[in-house]
Amino acid sequence: MKESAIIYLYEVYREQTISLMTSVSEEQSNVIPDGFSNSLRWNFGHILVAQEQSMFNLGMDQSGEFPIEVMDAFKRGSSPKDWSVPPLTLDEIREQLQKQKERMKLTFSGRLGNPAANVMDLGQHRELKTLGDLFVGSLWHEGLHQGVIDSIKRSLK
C-alpha cells in the first residue's frame, strides 16, 4: 500500500473519531455505563494518548507533546474512576486530536518505511518493526475504540 493511501485513511479515520464527538455533551462524556470499563471521554483521550505513545515513544524513542498527567490519565489500564478532575475537557481532546492529525502527517510523511526505534511485540512471532507498522497499528486501534465509543453512545440513549 502506498504511503499516501495510509495517510488518506488516517485522515478519514481521525475525522470519523472527531465526528463521533459532536453529539456528546460534557456530562454524557463522563458516564461509565453498566458493562463498560471506561467513559466516552476516556476513550477519546485514549485514542489521543495511544497514538502519541505508539508513534513517538515506541517509534522515535521520544516523549510526545502531552504532559505526563494526561498520558497517565488515558493510558491502557487507567480509569476515570481514578481522576479527581478530568485532565482534559471534551473540547480540548477534540482540539488535540485535530492538532495531532496535522503533526503526525508532518512528522511521519515520507518516513513510514523507516525502522521504529523500538519493536512492538504482538506475540506469536508477530512484531511491528517500522514506523509504518506502528502507524497502521494505531489506525486499527483507533477503529477499535470507535466501535467502543459507538456502543457506549447507544447505551446512553
N, C-alpha and C positions, 0 to 999 in steps of 0.2 A: 504494500500500500504506500502510496506517495505521502510524503510529509504534509503536503498541502491538504490532502484529504483528512488526515488526522487532526490538523489544526481546525479545519472546517467543522468536523464533527464535534470537536471541543467547544467551539462557539455555539453550535446548536444545543449541545447538552447543557452548557452553562446558562444559556438564555432560558432553557426549559426550567432549570432549577430556580432562576430568578423569577420566572413567571409563576411558579408554584407559590411564591411568597406573596403575590399580590392580593390574594383573598384571605390572608391570615392576619388577625389582629394580634397586638402585643399580648393581650390576655390569653387568647387561644394558643399562642406560641409556647406558653409555659405549662400547658396541661399535659400530664402524662396519663393517657387513657389506660384503662384496665387491659392487661395483655401486652403492654408495651413497656420497654425499659427506659425510654427517654422521650423527650418532648420534641415538638417541631423545631423550636429554637435550637435545641441541642443538635438535631440532625443537620440543619442548615450550617451551623457553626462547625460541625464535624466535617462536612464536605470541605469547607474552607481550610481547616487545620490539617486534614489528612492529605490534601494535595500539597500543601506547604511542606509537610514532613516528607512526603514521598519525593518531591522534586528537589527541594533544597537540602534537607537533612541527609536523605539517602543518596540522592542523585549527585549533589555537588559537595557534600560534606560541609555545608554551611548552615548557619542559622537562617531562618526565614525572616519575614518582616514583622511578625507578630510577637508581642511581649509573652513571656513565659506563662503569665496568668491566663491569657487567652488560650495558649496552646494546651495548658493543663486542664482547663475547663471543658474543652471539647475533644480531648484525645480519647482514643479507644479505652473503654473501661471506666471512663468518667461518667458522672451523672449530675443533672441539675439539682438533684436532692442534696448535693454537697455544696451548692452555691449559697452564699449569704445574699448576694446580689448578682443578677445575670451579668456576665462580663461584657457583653455587647448587646445593644438593642437590636431588634429585628432590622431596622433601617440601617444600622451600622454594619450588620452582617451582609445585607444586600449590597451596600456600597463597596464593602471589601471584596465580595465575590466578583463584582464588576471590575474593580481595580486589579484583582488577581488575574482575571482573564487577560487583560492587556499586558500585565507584567510577565505572565507565562509565555505569551506569544513573543514578546520582545526578547526575553531571556533565552528561550529554548528553540526558536525557529532557526533552522539550519544546523541544529546540534543533536537532534533526536537519535542519530546513529552513533553518537559518542558513548563510550563506556561510562557507566554510572560509577561514582566514587565508591559506592557500597552496593553489593549484590543483595537483592531481596530474595530470600529462600522461601519458596512456597511449599516446600516439602515434596516428597516423591520425585526427587531429582528434577524439579522444576524451579527455575530461577529467573528473575528479572534482572538482566545484566546491563542494559543500555538505558540512556535517558528516555528513549522512545518506549522501551518496555515499561518503565515506571509510569510514563505519561499515559499510555494506553491503559495500564492497570488503574490509574487514578480515574480515568473515564468510566471504566467498569464500576469502580467503587461509587462514583457519583450517581450512576444509574441505579445501583442497588439501593442507595439511600433515597433516590427519587421515588422508588416503589414504596419504601417505608413511609415516607412523607405523605404520599397519596393515601396509603392505608390509614394513617393517623387522621388525616383530614376527613376521610369518610367516616371514621368512628366518632368524630366530633359533631357530626350533623344529626 
